[in-house]
């Protein structure tokens, strides 16, 4: 029983650490583009391409 609790505890801590690392990676990848700046979209995921000339963020 103690070994099962220990294994579950390790699994929970591993999951929490992984979630925190993914969150940090996601936050570091964010870029804020202000009103007076122009941003270029570089798509790195998925197989479909963005249509040329399409506005991505309007707000």
Backbone as a chain_set.jsonl record, in Angstrom:
{"seq": "XXXXXXXXXXXXXXXXXXXXXXXXXXXXXXXXXXXXXXXXXXXXXXXXXXXXXXXXXXX", "coords": {"N": [[0.826, -1.2, 0.0], [1.927, 1.263, 0.78], [3.892, 1.581, -1.177], [2.289, 1.928, -3.417], [1.039, 4.371, -2.872], [3.279, 6.003, -2.888], [4.127, 5.734, -5.559], [1.919, 6.859, -6.84], [2.086, 9.421, -5.785], [4.518, 10.279, -6.871], [3.79, 10.256, -9.558], [1.85, 12.274, -9.59], [3.373, 14.535, -8.813], [5.205, 14.57, -10.931], [3.484, 15.104, -13.063], [2.565, 17.666, -12.301], [4.962, 19.153, -12.361], [5.585, 18.89, -15.077], [3.389, 20.267, -16.182], [3.856, 22.86, -15.206], [6.323, 23.45, -16.447], [5.551, 23.365, -19.15], [3.75, 25.484, -19.119], [5.488, 27.64, -18.537], [7.119, 27.553, -20.816], [5.174, 28.199, -22.729], [4.428, 30.791, -21.917], [6.854, 32.174, -22.286], [6.979, 32.135, -25.006], [5.145, 33.943, -25.882], [4.327, 36.987, -27.534], [3.913, 40.418, -27.352], [2.248, 42.691, -29.307], [2.056, 46.004, -29.888], [-0.231, 48.825, -30.505], [0.939, 50.536, -32.395], [2.709, 49.002, -33.795], [3.823, 46.566, -36.206], [3.137, 43.218, -36.835], [4.462, 40.066, -37.82], [3.193, 36.991, -38.808], [4.289, 33.817, -38.069], [3.721, 30.647, -38.812], [3.969, 27.665, -37.11], [2.921, 25.218, -36.492], [0.701, 22.493, -37.31], [-0.64, 21.313, -40.465], [-1.939, 22.775, -42.421], [-1.805, 25.765, -44.4], [-1.669, 29.333, -43.85], [-4.033, 31.537, -45.348], [-2.933, 33.756, -47.914], [-2.529, 37.236, -47.27], [-4.61, 37.452, -45.457], [-6.15, 38.852, -42.565], [-5.212, 38.19, -39.294], [-5.462, 38.836, -36.516], [-7.801, 41.006, -35.301], [-8.556, 42.644, -33.246]], "CA": [[0.0, 0.0, 0.0], [2.807, 2.421, 0.841], [4.538, 1.726, -2.484], [1.289, 2.452, -4.341], [0.895, 5.794, -2.564], [4.506, 6.651, -3.334], [4.094, 5.781, -7.021], [0.908, 7.847, -7.206], [2.631, 10.734, -5.441], [5.526, 10.618, -7.886], [3.069, 10.554, -10.796], [1.218, 13.589, -9.437], [4.425, 15.562, -8.848], [5.735, 14.611, -12.295], [2.488, 15.811, -13.866], [2.581, 19.084, -11.936], [6.201, 19.748, -12.878], [5.44, 18.978, -16.531], [2.439, 21.343, -16.473], [4.529, 24.136, -14.943], [7.315, 23.664, -17.503], [4.823, 23.69, -20.379], [3.234, 26.841, -18.93], [6.606, 28.582, -18.672], [7.476, 27.544, -22.241], [4.115, 28.911, -23.436], [4.527, 32.212, -21.577], [8.049, 32.741, -22.908], [6.75, 32.21, -26.445], [4.173, 34.997, -26.202], [4.864, 38.277, -27.956], [2.897, 41.466, -27.326], [2.405, 43.66, -30.39], [1.296, 47.202, -29.53], [-1.05, 49.416, -31.565], [1.758, 51.221, -33.389], [3.677, 48.049, -34.336], [3.364, 45.6, -37.192], [3.63, 41.884, -36.505], [4.46, 39.061, -38.878], [2.796, 35.698, -38.269], [5.036, 32.65, -38.532], [2.967, 29.481, -38.372], [4.912, 26.573, -36.902], [2.223, 23.979, -36.173], [-0.366, 22.026, -38.2], [-0.206, 21.129, -41.857], [-2.57, 23.755, -43.311], [-1.126, 27.061, -44.452], [-2.537, 30.496, -43.709], [-4.31, 32.183, -46.629], [-2.142, 34.981, -48.072], [-3.223, 38.506, -47.151], [-5.709, 37.405, -44.487], [-5.892, 39.435, -41.256], [-5.34, 37.153, -38.277], [-5.965, 39.452, -35.284], [-8.474, 42.249, -35.65], [-8.902, 43.416, -32.052]], "C": [[0.866, 1.258, 0.0], [3.487, 2.661, -0.506], [3.567, 2.313, -3.502], [1.089, 3.949, -4.125], [2.115, 6.559, -3.058], [4.524, 6.789, -4.859], [3.067, 6.809, -7.485], [1.404, 9.258, -6.91], [3.658, 11.2, -6.453], [4.841, 10.991, -9.196], [2.424, 11.938, -10.734], [2.262, 14.689, -9.525], [5.029, 15.688, -10.244], [4.777, 15.364, -13.215], [2.466, 17.302, -13.58], [3.816, 19.795, -12.479], [6.121, 19.905, -14.394], [4.496, 20.115, -16.917], [3.074, 22.714, -16.262], [5.546, 24.441, -16.039], [6.652, 24.024, -18.829], [4.261, 25.104, -20.293], [4.31, 27.894, -19.088], [7.027, 28.692, -20.136], [6.458, 28.356, -23.044], [4.208, 30.411, -23.168], [5.738, 32.872, -22.227], [7.885, 32.892, -24.418], [5.775, 33.295, -26.856], [4.89, 36.292, -26.562], [3.713, 39.273, -27.976], [3.209, 42.481, -28.417], [1.488, 44.836, -30.077], [0.584, 47.789, -30.745], [-0.218, 49.997, -32.701], [2.797, 50.301, -34.029], [3.009, 47.138, -35.357], [3.958, 44.258, -36.825], [3.522, 40.951, -37.691], [4.151, 37.719, -38.235], [3.652, 34.614, -38.906], [4.338, 31.429, -37.956], [3.913, 28.293, -38.282], [4.236, 25.233, -36.649], [1.128, 23.722, -37.198], [0.111, 22.003, -39.65], [-0.828, 22.153, -42.811], [-1.805, 25.07, -43.279], [-2.152, 28.181, -44.274], [-2.801, 31.091, -45.084], [-3.51, 33.479, -46.754], [-3.015, 36.227, -47.972], [-4.357, 38.537, -46.143], [-5.28, 38.032, -43.166], [-6.162, 38.377, -40.188], [-5.961, 37.719, -37.008], [-6.555, 40.813, -35.627], [-8.756, 43.134, -34.453], [-7.668, 43.84, -31.296]], "O": [[0.563, 2.217, -0.71], [3.642, 3.806, -0.931], [3.967, 3.105, -4.355], [0.983, 4.708, -5.088], [1.98, 7.66, -3.593], [4.893, 7.838, -5.386], [3.325, 7.553, -8.431], [1.17, 10.181, -7.69], [3.672, 12.366, -6.848], [5.259, 11.932, -9.871], [2.452, 12.685, -11.712], [2.063, 15.675, -10.235], [5.333, 16.794, -10.69], [5.206, 16.164, -14.046], [2.362, 18.114, -14.5], [3.722, 20.909, -12.995], [6.537, 20.928, -14.938], [4.765, 20.847, -17.869], [2.853, 23.629, -17.056], [5.621, 25.575, -16.51], [7.139, 24.894, -19.551], [4.288, 25.844, -21.276], [4.076, 28.932, -19.707], [7.264, 29.791, -20.638], [6.835, 29.114, -23.938], [4.08, 31.214, -24.092], [5.65, 34.016, -22.673], [8.581, 33.694, -25.039], [5.591, 33.545, -28.047], [5.915, 36.642, -25.977], [2.66, 39.001, -28.551], [4.295, 43.059, -28.45], [0.269, 44.672, -30.01], [0.765, 47.321, -31.869], [-0.638, 49.951, -33.857], [3.682, 50.78, -34.739], [1.79, 46.968, -35.362], [5.151, 44.162, -36.534], [2.582, 41.048, -38.479], [4.769, 37.345, -37.238], [3.73, 34.508, -40.13], [4.364, 31.207, -36.745], [4.582, 27.95, -39.256], [4.915, 24.207, -36.597], [0.681, 24.647, -37.877], [1.13, 22.599, -39.999], [-0.297, 22.377, -43.899], [-1.228, 25.441, -42.257], [-3.344, 27.994, -44.516], [-1.891, 31.149, -45.911], [-3.418, 34.232, -45.785], [-4.113, 36.267, -48.527], [-5.007, 39.571, -45.992], [-4.173, 37.778, -42.691], [-7.219, 37.747, -40.184], [-6.902, 37.131, -36.474], [-5.869, 41.671, -36.183], [-9.164, 44.282, -34.63], [-7.774, 44.499, -30.262]]}, "num_chains": 1, "name": "protein.A"}
